[in-house]
Amino acid sequence: MEAINAILRAAAGALLGALSALPEWAVMAVLAFVVTLIAMPIMKWTFNLALAERFKRQIYASLFEIRLFNDRLGATFLGLFNVLRFTGGYLGSWLLPILLMSIPMAPIFVFLHFHYSYEGVRPGASTVLTAEFAAARDGGKPAAAVSAPAGVRVDTPALWIPAQRQLAWRLAAEKPGDYELELAIDGRDYTKTLVVSDDAALRSPLRPRASLFRQMIYPAEPPLPADSPLAAITVEYAEKGSFLFVPAWGWILLLFTVPWFLLLKRPFGVEI
């Protein structure tokens, strides 16, 4: 999985790096075009148009029935029930295309999340670095130290929190930059990235131990070794605001996807 993530990180870095001079809304407009180009052939070859048309006709017939027999309470409720039933069928006809589209699009959305969903640590601000152990320890506080490059200052010694199996340090950001922190824990060395900037950049709040699922949802850094006693190393980044659990960039992307779809559906021969 890490080999795939490494390729995706390089591709995402190249694409978003090429667009870095643009404002966020313009980046989302370009990416919406890319997403639409990916979606169109999948929709064309997997969407069952005949089935969708049948459900739409049944929805229209039910609405007409409600209007025609609006003085009959039973007929009205039956018509409403049929509208809901056939609408569910119509939405169900989208299930296969959506599932297939999610395969190529999921990595795109995951990397956009790690580029645009987190606030950068600003110079003069502080954050917390945490190393979490996978299992409880009987030997007390582990031997641990953090080395930070110039531009980042380690403000506190390691704080051991036995109940949470965590070591924590407070870091102070002094200058903008992309940094790699070095942790020495129980005689083993680990690294963790830290981005000090307000610009859009690949931010990795959590570096987990190697597992297929966690590498799929946290691909921004190589995983910790599978035999590591650590479950994860984290750096605190503030999350940007969201609406209905969707971040702002997601709504902007959706907003631009609609006109791209309307412009491209005829050339691709897509009907819904």
N, C-alpha and C positions, 0 to 999 in steps of 0.2 A: 504493500500500500504506500509506503514512503517513497518508492520510486515514482509512482504516479503523482503523488503530492509534490515531489520535487519538480516534475515537469509542469504541473499546474501552477506552482509558485513562479517559475520562470516565465511562463506564458502570461500570467496575470500581471507580473511585474513589468514585462515588456509592453503590454497593451496599455495598462493604466499609467505607466511611465510616459508613454508617447502622448497621452491625453492630459498629463498633469498640469499643463499650462491653461487648460480650459476650466471654467467654473463648474461646480458639481452638476448643475442642471444640464449643461452642455455635454458633460461626460455621460450622464444618464440617457440623453437623447441618442448619442452614438451607440451606446450599449443596447438601448431598446431596439434599434435597427438590427443589431447583431442577433439579439434574442428572437426577433420576428423572422429573420432569415432562417434561423434554426427551426423555428416552429412550423413554418409554412409547409415544407415537404412532409413533415410528420403528420400534420393535420390533413393534408391532401390524400395521403395513402392509408390513413387509419380511421378517419372520421366516417361513420356510417350515415351518409347524407339521407338515404332513403328512410332509414329508421327515424332520424331527427325530423324529417318532413312529416312523417306520419303522426308523430307526437304533436307537432305544431298544429296540424289540421285538427287534431282532437282537442287541443287547447282552444282554438278559435271556435270550434263547434260548441264547446262547453260554455264559453263566454256568450255566444249567440243564444244559447238555451237560457242562460240567466236573464239576458235582456228580454227575450221573448216571453218568458213565463215569470216575470218579476212579481206578479201578483200571487204566486203560489209559493208559499214558504218552503215546502218540501222539495219542490223542483229547484228552488234557488240554492238550498243547502247542498243538494246533490250535485248541482252544477259547480259550486265552489269546491266540493270534494274532488270532482273530476279534474278541475283546473290544477289543483295541487298534485293530484296523482299523475297527470300527464306531464306536468312541469318536472316532477321528479324523474319521469322516464326520459324526458328530453335531456335533463342534466346528466342522467346516467349514460346517455349516448356519448358523452364527452369523456367518460372515465378512461377508456383505453388510450385516446390521444394524450390526455393529461399525464397518465402514468408513463408513457413512452417519452413525452417531452421532458419530464422531470429528470430523466437519466442524464442528458447532456447539460441541462440547465442548473441542476443542483450544485455542481462545482462552481458555476458562475456566481450564483447567489451567495454561496458560502464565502467566497473570496471577496465579494462586494461587502459582505457583512463585516469582515475583518479590516477592510479598507475604510469604510464610511460610517460604521455604527459606534465608534468609540472616539471620545475626546482625547486629544494628545496631552501628555504631561507637559506643562509649560515651564520654561526656565524660571526658577525661583519657587516653584511648587515642589511638593513632596509626594511620594507614593510608597506603597508597602510591597516588599518582596517576601513571598511566603514559600517555604518548602514543606510539603505535606508528606508524611510517611504513610506507607500502605498499611502498616500494622502497628499496634501498640508496642512500645519499647519498655523493656524491664530495666535497662541500664541507666535510666535518667536522661539528662540532657545530652544530645549528641555533640561530638566535637565538630564545630562548624565555623566557617569564615567566608566572607564575601569580599571579592576584589572588584573594584569598579574602575573603569578607565577615567582619564581626565575629562571633566564635564559632568560627572555624576559623583556625589559624595555619599558615603555610608554614614548616616548620622547616629545610629544606635548599634550596640552589640546585639547578638542574636537573642531574641526573646523566645523561650521554650514554653509552649502551651500544651501540657501533657494530655488534657482532655480531648483536644482536637488533633493531636499528633502533628503539631506544626511548629516550625521555626520561623520567626518573622524578623525582618529588618526594615527600618525606615530609611528611605533613600531621598536625597535632595537633588533635584535637577538644576544644574548650573548653566549649561549651554545647550543650544539645539543640536541634535544629531541622532544618529542611529548607533546604539551602544550594545555591547555584549558583556553581560555580567558573568563573573566566574564564581562558582560556589564550590567550596571544598567541604564535604560532609562525610564524616567517618572514613577519611582517607580516600574518598573517591571524588573526582572532579566532574562538575556539570556546568552548563552555560544557560543563560536566559537572555533574550533580547529585550531591549527597552528603547522606545522611540520618544524623544523629547522634541516635539514639534506640533504645531497646529495644522500643518498641511495633511492632506489625505496620504496615508501610508499604511503599509501592512503592519497592523498591530496584533500581537499575540498575547492576550491576557493570560493564557494557560498553556503550559507545555506538559502534556500528560505522558504517563508511561505507555509504552507501545501496546496497543490493542486495536483491532480492526475498527470497532465502532468509534473510539475516541479519536483515532486518526482521521476518520471521515468527517467528524464535526469540528476538529481542531487541527486543520492542516497547515496552519501558518508557520509552524516550526517543525523540525524533525522531532520525533518522539524521544522520550527518555528510554534508555535500554530496558528491555523486558525484565532483566534480572535486577534492576535497580530497587533498593528499598524504598525509594520515593514513589508516591502515587502521582504527584504533579508538582510543578513549580509555577507560581502565579505572580503576576505583576498587576496591580490595581490600575485600571483605566476607567474613567467615568463613561457610562453609556450615554449616547445622545438620545434625545427625546423620540418617542414613537406615538403613533395613533392607532388604536385598535390592534396593538401588539405588532404593528408593521412600522419599521423605521422610516424616517422622512425620505431617504433615498429610494425606498421601495415604492412609495406612492408616486414619486417623480418618474421612476422607471415605468410604472404602470400607465401614468398619464401620457407618456410619449409612445408607449406600445400601441395604444388604440389608434392614433392617426397612421402610424406605420402599417398596421394591419389593414386599415381601410384602403391605403394606397397600394399595398402589395397583393391583396387577395385576388384581384382580377388577373394580374400577370401570372400568379401561381395557380389560378383556377380553383381557388378555395371558396366554398360556400358554407354558411352555417345556418 
